[in-house]
């Protein structure tokens, strides 16, 4: 079974429990000859070959949220109760309680934070210090930027999640996982939601 999640910058292809990320400029739908189940948040890929089956119309999620993206819906569909954090180009945070979506919010992704600093001044153009200790006060510009980014993301999620289990997914999920005691890293959560839907509806 081939599953594809088409995002804003990449297409993630999941097949035989293996994940491959393809830059959209290199993504060719016509190269897939088998049946493909997909979701897409990218309007440029609204028309795809006939062997591509769009799962979005089949999802049903109990929520009053207006404009919830199908990638977030897929992740929430798989989790009955907990906080789902999808750390990609944007970081989305959603709360599920007894199979009901209660709401959520969106933060910039880590790369967007770094670009924002760079746009302020070329002197703030640094890579993230991924080994930063949040328990120590920064003493360099690189660490100060890294602290501001990581701390704001982690603190915001912790305040929102409280005692709920946090399910992390997305490209930066492994990195963020170290900052939470009650987190589970589920890198393929979107695809687990897609697989659950296919199984539930016998598609």
N, C-alpha and C positions, 0 to 999 in steps of 0.2 A: 504494500500500500504506500502510495506517495502522497505526502501532505506538504502544502506550501503556504507559508505565511508571508504575504507581500507587504512590506512596510514602506516607510518613507525613504529609506536609504538602501535597504538590502531586501533580497528575497531569501527566506530561510526554508531550505528543503529538508524534510525529515523523511527518511526511508530506511527500513530495516534497523530502526533504533540508532541511526547515524544522522547527525545534523551537519548540513553544509550551508554556509552563508555565501550568497552571490551578490556582488554589487549590481544595482539595477541596470547600469549601463552594459553589463555583461549577461543579463538575464534574458534568455530566449525561450519563451513559452512553447514555441513550435518544436523545440528540441526534445520535448517530452511526448512520447508516443503512447504511453500507458494512461490509464484512468488516473486523474489527479483531483484530489479534494483540496480546496484552497479557501483562504480568506484573504481579504485585501483592504487596507486603509488608504490605498493609493489610487486616486481617480484616473491616473494614466494607464491603469491596468483594469479598466472596467469591462473591456471586451477581450475575451480570451478564447482559445480554440475550443471546439466542441467536446473534447475529452476532459476539459477542466470543469469541475462541478463546484459551484460556489456554495459554501455551507452557511453563509450568513442568513439567508431566509429561513433556515431550519432551526436556528437557535431561538429559545424562549427563556428569558430570564426575568424573574420577578423584581422589578425595579421601577422607580419613578424618575430616575436619572435621564435627562434629555441629552442625546448625542453621544451616548456611550459607544466607544469604538468596538468593532467586532473582535479585535484581538483581546481587549479587556473582557468582553463578554465570554469569549472562549475560556479564558483562565478562570473567571468567576464560576462558570458552568461546572467546572471540575471540583471546586472547593465548596463544601456545605457551610462551614463556619471558619472564619479566619480573616487575616489581612493579606491581600495579594499585592506584592510590590513588583512591578515590571520595570527593571532598570535598564532601559535602552537609550535611544536618542532623546527621549523624554522619560521621566520617571513617573509612572502612574501608581496610585495607591488606592485600593478599594477595600471596603469592608463587607464581608458576607456573614450573615447570621441566620442559621437554620434555612439555608437555601435561598435567602432573600438578600438582594443587594441593597445596602442601606445608604450608599453614597461613596464618594471618593474625591480625590484631587490630583493635580498634576504639578510636578516640579520639572525644571530643566534637567536634562541629563548631564553627567559629569563633563562631557566634551563641550556642551553648551556653556556651562559655568566657566570653563577654561577660556573659551572664545570670548566670553563677556569681559573677563579681566584683560585679555589681550587687546580688545577694542578700546578699553579705557586708556591704556598706555603700553607702549612696547616694553617698558620696564617691568610689566606684569605678565610677560609672556613666558610662562613656565609650564613644564609637565607636572602632573600630579605626583606627589610623594606618596607612594602606595604603602610605605612602611611607617608612616607617621603614627606617633603615639598621641592619642587624643587626651591623655592624662598629663601631658607636659605642655607648657606654654611655648609657642613658636618663637624662634630666635633668628629666623631668616625669612626673606620675602617669599621664597618658594614654599616654606613650611606654613607661613601665614596664610597664603592663598589656599594651600591644601587643607589646612585646618578649617578655614571658612567654608569651603565646599563640603567636606566630609561631615563636619559637625552639624551644619545646617540641615543636611539631608537626614543624617542619623537621628538627630534630636527631634526633627519634625515627625519622622516615622514612629519613633518610640512614644511620643506624646499621643499620637493618633491611635496606635495599636494597644497601648496599655498592657493588659495581660493576655491579649489574644495571640494565638500562634501566627507568626509571620511566614508567608510563603514567598520566597524570592525567586524571580525568574528574570530573563533578559541577559544581555551581554555583560553587565557589571554585577550580576548577582553573586558570583563567587567572591568578588572583592568585598562587597558590602556585608556578606554573611558573617564575617569575623566580628562585626560590631554589635551583633544581637545574640542574646542568650536563648531566646525563644523562637529562633528562625530555622526554617527548613529550606534548603536550596533545591529548587525544582526547576532546572534550567529549561526543561521541555514542557512546561505547564500549559502553554497555549496548545501544543500538539496533543497533550493528554486530554484537554477539553474537546478538541476536535475528534479524537478517537472515541471518547465517551459518547458524543453526539451520534457518530456513525453507528456505534453499537446499539445505543438506545433506540434509534429509529430504523435500524437494520437497513441502512442505505447501501 
